[in-house]
């Protein structure tokens, strides 16, 4: 299946605030049921044991903040402290991140920035979920390079869609069962076609200066790339 990268409705500046927020809520529901945030929990635990202090987590392209907040809460459940910073290019998304963090009683920094163009704050763990498939290969390498630079003595953990027939089928069916958002219905199919394969993701990591990066397949039709500086 060749990769096909097309503009998504979520990226349209003319999208109304109501449609944008409905789409983010729909995506949050899908992410929660697919256990997306759990992909980053194992490296977070590993760092907590290594550091012996709260882990500084910078989450890239946080959307509504559902994944990053869920990860922080999962860490709390096992006794791990987290200093969380969420980032997104969208002011709308940043506002939702702040609201979600407050609703959960979580103190978190929220930054509006474009990871392709701007450096990230220093972190022990840089996480990124379901964002890489939005990017061209060149921009994906640039984003990974920013993550690597922010994480000099820690771990980068990137969870994303994996391009395959099964993933394309799920993209058609699942969003229609879980959300009323026409944006999510459309963009899910576009995203499945734009996703990288496991081999392509490894190639991007190598080009971004991450020797020894690993990619593992995970449920459902997704993959997680991790790179540990040590």
N, C-alpha and C positions, 0 to 999 in steps of 0.2 A: 504494500500500500504506500504510494508516494505521499510525501508530506504536502499538504495544501494549506497555506496560511492566508486567511481572509480577515478583513476587519470584523470585529464583533459589535453587536448592538450596545453592549456595556461600555464600549470605548467611545461611543458617539457623544460629543459634548452637548448635542441637542437633546439628549435623552432627558426626560422630565425627572424631577426629584422623586416623584411618587413611583415611577417605573423603576428607577435606580434602586430605591430602598426595597421595593418588593422583590427585585431580583437578588439583592444581597441577602434578604431573609430566606429566599428560596435556596440559595447556594449554601447558606449556613445550615439549613435543615439537611440538605444532601450530605454536606461534609460531616455533620454530626453522626448520621446513620452509617456513613462509610468509614468512620473512625480515623479521619484524616489526621487529626492532631496527634494520634498515638504513634505515628511514624517517627516523631521527634523525641519521644519519651525515653527510648533506650540510650541515645547519645547524651541526653540531659542527665540521666542517672549516672552514666559513666563519668561525666565531667564533675558532678557533685562529689563523687567518691575521690576523684583526683584532686579537686581544689580544696575541699573541706570548708566551703563557704557558699553563700548564695551565688547562683549562676547568673551571669549577665546574659540575657537573651535579647537579641535583636531580630524581630520578625519582619520579613520583606514582603511588600505588597499584601498587607494585612486584610484588605477588604473591610468587612464590618467588624473585624477583630475576633470573630468566633473561634477560629483555630488557635490563635495565640492565647486567648483567655482560657480556652479549654485545656491547653497544655499547662499553663500556670496552675490551674486548679488541680489537674492530675498530679503535678509535682507536689503541691501542698498535701494532697492525700497520702503521699508516701514520705512526707517529712522533709521535702527539699525546698529551700527558699529560692525564689526567682526574682531578679530585678529585670523587669520587662520594658522594652521599647518597641512600639509598633510603628511601622512606616507605610505610607501609601502615597501615590502621586495625586490622589483625589482628595480635595477638601471635604467632599461629602462623606467619603469613606472614613476620613480621619475623625470627623464629628461622631460617626457611629461607633468607632473604636473607643472614643472617650466615654460615650454613653454606656457602652457595654461594660467597660472596666469599672465605672462608677457603680453600675447596677450590681456588680459582683463583689463590691467592696475591695477592688484591686487598685493599688497605686501603680500607674504605668505612664511612661512618657509616650507621646504620639507625635511623630514628625511627618510633615508633608515633604516628600522628596521623590525624585526619579532615580532609581538605583542604577539605571544605565548611564546616567550623567553625573550623579553626585555620590560622594563618599558616604559610607555608613559609619555610625558611631562604633567605637571599639567594643568588642563582645567576646564572651567565652563560647557562645553558641549562636550561630546565625541560622535561622530557619526560614524556609520559603515553601509555600504550599500552593500548588495549582496556578502557577504564574508563568513558568518558563515557556509554555506552549503559546503564549501571546506574542512571543518575540521572534525576530529574525535570528538566524544563527549568529550573526555578528553581534547583535544586541544581547543575545543570551550569553555569549562569551564575556562581554563587557560586564553584565550583571554578576556573573559568577566571579569575575575578577574583583569586583567591588566587595563581594562577600568574603572572598579569600583575604583581601587586604585588611578587612575589619576584624578578622579572626586569626591573629598571628599565632596564638598558643592554644587554640581550641578546636572546635568542630563546626563544619558547615553541613547542614542537613536539608536536602531539597526533595520534596515530595511532589510528584506531578503525574498527569495522565500518561499512559503508555499506548502508543499507536498500535492498534491491532483490530481485527475484525470484531472480537468480543467487546472491545471498548466502544466501537462505533454502534453496536447494537444496544448496549446499555445507555448510550447517550440519547438514543431516540426514545427509549421506553421509560427510564427512571424519572427524568424531570417531569414528565406528564403525570406521573403518579404522586409526586411530592410537592409540586408548586403550581400556582396559577400563573406564574410569570411567563409571558410570551417571550421576554428577553432570554430567560434561562432555557426555554424550549428550543429557541433558535441557536443560541450561542453554544449549547452543549454539543450539538452536532458539529458546529464549526470547530470547537475546541478539540474534539476527538480526532478530526482530520488533521489538525495542526500540531498534535502532540509529537514528541520525539520518540524514537525507539530506545531501548536500553543501550544499545551500542552507540547510537548517536549522542546520548547523554554523556556517556563516558568520554567520547571524543571531544565534546564541548568542555568538559572538566579538564581534560589534558591541555587543551588550548588556553584555558584560563589559569594554567600554572598549578594544577592540583594533581601531582603525581600520586599514584596509588589510590585514587578515588575508587569507591565501590558502588555498584548499582545492584539492588535486589528488587525483584518483582514482589508486589504486594496487592492485596485485595482492595477494590475490585478493578482490574485492568489498570493498575497504577504501578509506580516504581518509586523507590527512594534512593537517591544518591547521597552518600556520606563521604566526607573527606576529613580526616583527623590529622592535624599538624604533627602529632607525635606518633 
